[in-house]
């Protein structure tokens, strides 16, 4: 009886693992096709063929192409390792310069590992309102993180005359996918160089001279 229960338990685990592998394979195939063919020109049937599954399996797993794109976008966020950024922010709670460096490093990882997905979702959002919301939600999450971090700093940390919302806006103007893409594809910068420059620019533009002294 115990052996029978053990087999059933592992059978269930095996099915769960296989389902996760199928989800991951479908998402991988979708990302590859979206990147090579463009979102509008990629069909669910092509994704299914690339992933080696049936069309009904894709629909059962993600609902439709929009749902599939949302899943790809979610995987992009995970790829940047938000827990690492959180740990670095907490470790540098008394050091705004290090916290800015931690946020810049997260953005570098996000754009380096999933910049194609971000651009894809933004472009698809021009014709799909749900995906426009996905893109907008990602931007809002980034802003919320910066608000939480910047508002935790002692009075006088931000540059004179710079209010919280403007500081968030300045950060977004410096660290974004378009700046990253321009510097890597047109100017030949490495991700390391961009991350270093971001850290220096953020300190210069956001922190008071007293704080930087």
N, C-alpha and C positions, 0 to 999 in steps of 0.2 A: 504493500500500500504506500509506504513512504517513497519507494523507488518510483512508483507510478505518479505520485504527486510531484516529485522532483522533475520527472520528464515533462509533465504538463507546465510546471513553472518555467523551465528552460525553453519550452516551445513558445510560451507567451513572450519571453524575453527575445527569442529569436525573431518572432513576428514584428515586435516593436523595433528592433534593430534594422530589420529589412525595410520597414516602412520609413524609418529615418533616412536610410541610405537612398531610398527611392526619391524622397523629397529633395535631398541634397543633389542628387543626380539631375533631377528635373530643373532645379534652380540653376545648377551649373550650366546645363545646356541652354537654358533661356538667356543667361547672361552672355554666353558666348555668341549666340545668334543675334541678340539685341545689339551687341557691340559690332559685329561684322556686317549685319544686314540693315540695322536700324530698327527701332521699335515698331514703327508703322508697317514695315514690310515683312515682319516676322509673324508667322501664324502659329496657332497652338498645335496644328498638325506637324509642322516642322520641328517644334520643340519636342514633341512626343517622339518623332523619328530619331532626332539627335540623342535623346535620352534613352532610347531603346525601350519605351513603354507605349501603351496604347493611348489614344486620344482621350477616352473616358477616364483613364487613370490621372491624366493631367487635370481634367476638370474636377474629378473627385478630390484631388489633393489640394488644388489652389482656387477652384471656382471658375476662373476665366483668366484672360491674359492680364487684366488689370490686377487681379489678386496675385498672380504670379509675379508681376513686376513689383508689387508691394513686398512680397517675400524676398525678392532679390535686394530691394532697398534695405530691408531689415538686416539681411546678412552683411550688408556693407557697414552698417553701424557696428555690428559685432566684431567685424574684422579690425576695427581701430582700437579695440581693447579699452573700453571705457573704465573697467575696474582698475586698470593700471593708472589711468589719469586720476581717478578718485584717490587711490593710495598715495600718489605723488602730491596731490593737493593737500591731503591731510597731513602728510609728513612735513610739508612746507607751510603750515598754517600761519606761521609768524614771519614769513618771507615772501612778500608780494612778487619780487623778481622771479623767484623759483616757481611760484604758482603760475605766472605768465608763461614761463618756459614749459611747464607741464601742459598747459592748454595748447600752446603752439606745437608741442610734440605730438599731441593727440590729433590735431588738425593735419599735421604732416602725414601721420600714419593713415588717417582716413582718406586723404586725397591720393596718397601714393598707392594704397591697396584697393580703393574703391572709387576713385575719381570718375572712372568711366560710367559707373552706375549712377552717380550723382548727376552727371551731365545727361544721361539717358532719361532719368526720371524728370528732370527739369524740362527737357525737350518734349517728352511724352505728355507732360502736364499741360502743354499748350492746347492739346485737343481732348484730353481726358481730365475733367475736373477733379476726379478722385485722386489722380496722381499729382495734380497741382497741389492738392491738400497734403499728400505725402511729403512732397518737397518742402512746402511751407512749414509743416510740422517739424521737419528736421532742422530747419533754420531757427524755429522757435526754441527747440530744445537747447541748441547751442547758446542762444541769447539768455535763456533761463540759467544755464550754468554760469555764464559770466556775471549775471546780476547777483547770483548767490555768492560768488567769490568776491566780486568787487565790493559788495555791500558789507562783507565781513571785515574789511580793512578798517583800521582806525582812521578817524577824521584827520585830514591833511595828507593822506597817502596819495590821493589822486592829484594830478597837476592842477595848479591854481586856476579856477574858473571852469573846471571840467566837472559837469554833473554826471550822475550815474548813467543815465540813458545815453548821453553823448559818448561816454567812455565805451559803452557797449557798441555803439555805432562805429566808433573809430576802430575798435578791435575787428569788427566785421568787414570794414573797408580794407584792412591790412591782410587779414588771414581769411582768404576765401578761395574757392576752386578756380576762379578765373585768374587771379594773381598766380596761383600755383601752376596752372596750365601754361600761362604765358611765359613764366620764367623757365619752366622745364622744356617746353617744346620749341619756343622761339628764341630763348636767350641762352640755352644750354646750361642752366644752373642745375646742380645736383639737389636732391631732397635735403641732404645734410646742410648745404649752404643756405637753402631757403629757411629751414628751421632755425638756424643760427641768426639769420637776418631778422626773421620775425621776432625772435626773442629780444634782440637789441632794439628794434623799431618800437615794439610794444612798451618797453621800459621807457624809451625816450618820449613817446607820445602820451603815455598814460600816467606815469608816476611823477610826483613833484620833485623838484631839484633837490630839496632837502632830503627826500627819501633816497635819491640816487647818489648823494654825496658820500 
